[in-house]
Amino acid sequence: MRHSPPALLLLLALGAGSCIAHASAGRHVTFENDRFYDTDRYYTNGIQLSLTRAGGDKPGWARWACREFGCADAAVQHSVHNLGQIMYTPVVISEPQPQPFDRPWAGLLYYERGYTLVAPDQKTLTTLTWLAGVTGPASLAEQSQKLVHRVMDIPPPQGWHNQVGGTLGLMATVEKRRAFEALSADWSSGMQLRSAVYWRLALGNVMTHAGAGIAVALGRDLPLVVGSPSGIQNKARAVPALDAACLLKWLRCTTFASAEVRAVAYNVFLDGRIGRDDPEVDSRPFVGETSVGMRLDLPRSRSASHGPWFLQLKVTRRSREFRSARPVYSHTFGSISAGVDW
């Protein structure tokens, strides 16, 4: 069983909060693990602390990017700081010898900065992010997993000396979302259906890929274009969540779902470092992913110093990411995000 990496437990003490698609601010913590669905392989654990601030000005690099990606007239809806750690292992973690036919051991410790901008018509969102992190021993993935296994009296992993080596990882991402009005509706009960189509481009020596997909949300008081839910997005990116919708006086909730396909040119966690003698597998060029989830807010938990606490649950299923002489599986993992709005 995998657990939250202790190298980042200090983050939990700093507080937790949510990211909201309308102008808002907050903090939230996200924990992901495949053990929720009784598997123990591949993307095995992720933890992330996010701090969101509403409004603000575009930094110079965002103004330059907006000239290229059509968001020069868009206003900053919110910005986000993310700090996190993710790890990958093969199916068998008790084997100390190299496993060339399985996914390599790998970890990433990262910081990410992102801005979400909304067009004047409120129907287009542009998200710009950059990420910097370290792979290999400096990611502390080995120490994190071994310490928690020791504390929990679980057999320790044996193969971290075979992990993808250390490097400074950099990645820049742009995502464009547009309201899909043909699949949106407003009902007399106040319930709303909102849909958005999107594309994404990521460049860097962590991942380089292009993706496209569709996202839907069902609730009340939703924005014209739905954003991404809280959490660790595509294992190296996170952007703010959908605005929660009121269904009951004491409970606010939004359900959401998405489907995406990605063309992957490079993934350091599968391909190893460029030009280095790292463990690697035959990665697939196309990967599909579907997610469904629900966010629950407790409006009566609001106080003079903060907004309502929330809990978000999400399940993600990803298609096979590599080929091997041994069986390779699709992968399902769960995500829990918890926090409070300001």
Steps between C-alpha positions, in 0.01 A plus 500: 500500500618856418467792735540877499875576468638623834742737327195719440312447826614845609280639225194355667572708807488819295126464440268385226263686270315497171544663161183644349429585140356842587715768663594341832795384704585207718719201576451133438688176536462214251592138559492240218554126524405191299443295814150646517417259214693199632800531270858584583695589188617772257393847622498406864481820704471876471460780752470873433437822690339781299466867590268708282459876481228688316563762233831678457709608204658287229876454545723577201527139386120462507453817294743362242321163495162670462618676186568157353190320630226759462444612859640853485160648596432239769509591869672299771227304676736338749858384543623188676815374671537119514758303694493122473659160464402208277642151462482202265596137560480167317237245597735310734671726754666216693739419213844668538624402153430714191164429334551596133152381398312711752455868571817663643526628855480879486417803715455874460508777760368820343382859524249635250366849428183550299261771382143454377365779284139561397396667175267805507205285385561260793489205257872430458760405761873499432729335755875562487738312730867430545651224711846443646597187689757230563495131412716220635626478862444873556125447454504320840253244369708209634540649846134596516370157413748310718437715808123464482527125438724472808262703717200299378684166533467425127771312307729765350545554127823346372570646157546875530869473407368421148309829466519752218800722577516853625445809289347846519157461344331789321163514329273772361131440430223693327137390505206661322140426602192620316138468610321233294154655482347215298545277807398753764158564652308691766190342653210666681601326823823701498716202407757565230706292263826655383743355248834611362738375233870555545848442366831496681866519403783412740869540416798402712734229618241371749225443244434616146151430374194642324152422628135571427183418684154589624387582855148520644359615833152477656386728779377851574651846452771365271724724288448507123817299448600231749860477616699199617419349841739546792794267519806363325433528128676258266745430779684826462246776475214643701250776437204628702174319547143534385281733700293289737124510446224507763280191521405512871512776760763318702685343206629636171612261231614480140545186296746501211651273236756524222647296217836572339746358250870593497771462239814449707838581349704462820445393860805488727325251729477249214778601260769595750719808469597602149841368404556318830516132592174482695247218532229543239210323329336515158257786564177528302455816290130539585340485844133538592361607837155540654410652837181535703454663836304708746584799715314557829503834684368566851370860497426500873870451574564858386649732761618860520849393394426248224238362268346152498706183525477259210577140406548383144509138384614398153578175320722490189551214258797515263567274204820298469803728477767257378556169321681201647558127460313472831137602560438875516179631654277800485528684827238640740579724794304713744547859609390682816527878529409689816522863590337829587416815304588850612 
